[in-house]
Structure formats: C-alpha cells, structure tokens
C-alpha cells in the first residue's frame, strides 16, 4: 500500500497543489525521483532507527530480509509501472543493473562472508571492525551527493522546499498509518515502533543511483532523490522521538490494548 501511497502524495502536491510554481517537464522529473524513493524500502538505516527506539532486533532483521526480497524481485517492475503511469519511459536494463549492483551483490557478499567465517564470534568481530568504515562511507556518500547538487540547491531554494514538503508529509503519514495498524493488531512497542519506521523510510542510495543512471546527474529526478536524503534523517529522528515518548501510540505492553 505504501508503495502506491508515496507516488500518490507526490502527484497530489507536484502536479496539483504546486503546479503553478513548477514547469510541467520538471514536474515529471521530480515525480520520477519521488517514485524511485517510494518503491525502494529501506534495508540499512532501519537498524539504526530500531536501535534508537529499543526495537526488537530479530523482528527488524526479518523485516529487512523481506525488504531485500522485495527489492530483488519487485523494485524494477514497480518502478517501471509507476514511471510508466507518470508517462516517463525507462530502460529495463538500467533498473535491473541497479538492483544487481546495489542489492544482489551485497546480499551475495554477505552470504559468502558468512560461509567463510562460519563462527558467530568471528562474524561479530568483523562487524565491529567494519562499523566505523560503514559510517564514514555513508557520510562520504551524502557529502558527495550534496556537493554535486550544491549549485542546484542554492540556485532554486523554492524547488527544494516544494519537493521536501510532499516527502515529509508522506513520511509522517505512512508512519502514522503503520503505527495504527500495529496498534490495531496489538503489537508490542518493540515491534510496532520499528515496524512503523521501516514502512516510512527509503533506500535512498538505490534511488539516487537509479535516478542518476536514468535521468542524469543534474536532472530534476536526481535532485528530488537528494532532497529525499536531506529530509529523511531529521524526519526519521523526529519519528524516533515520537516512538520513544508517545505511550498512547506505542504502549509498552501489547496486553494493554486488548
């Protein structure tokens, strides 16, 4: 449901409420970037959000594994379908190559690493050694993205605001819908909180890579995905704060809901 809700919010704002301020051709590119964000469920940063809200690690791992499967089998078809509905034609080979490079290759690398190391202790030690490198790499990736798009961001701040608004709205909306769904089914806070955040977050690295491959480095689609990076971290941190403080939405015990 969230896969189709996110593009719906993008269409409502970009082609509806904000149509007077955005040229039609550029609006298509902005929506394309938002679609790529919307069909890429997060598989990495959700571990951070889950830990910050004391989420169940086993549940988070299972949900991330499911998201990986969705990316492998459904990202390209969903992206092609929704972009086609938006009258944006895309080459299938680019979508499939992006999935292979950013999803399949890391999954295979993790599987081979586990086979080679075998011992849980050795895997944990490797994880501890690689964790600082992973953090530095993520920060470097974000910095490079903003350096590349710096001129576009500074030259047209209104466009940044117009793109950011629907991205922020859809994130809070999906978080609330997911939280209500979890609450209706009586899930404990350790599952409900990370579950709501997993539904709201995006695999922005994949979305940025595909947007650049399909539309170019300086395109509106690439800019929209970079704005997605810009807003996601502070918005997700605010959702962590909500999950940690809102006892009504995320009660400590599921039994209290029955």
Secondary structure, DSSP 8 states (H G I E B T S, - for coil): -HHHHHHHHHIIIIIIITGGGS-HHHHHHHHHHHHHHHTSB-SSHHHHHHHHTT--HHHHHHHHHHHHHHHHHHHHHHHHHHHHHTT----HHHHHHHHIIIIIHHHHHHHHHHHHH-SHHHHHHHHHHHHHHHHHHHHHHHHHHHHHTHHHHHH-HHHHHHHHHHHHHHHHHHHHHHHHHHHHTT--HHHHHHHHHHHH-B-HHHHHHHHHHHH-TTSHHHHHHHHHHHHHHHHHHHHHHHHHH-TTTS-S-GGGG-
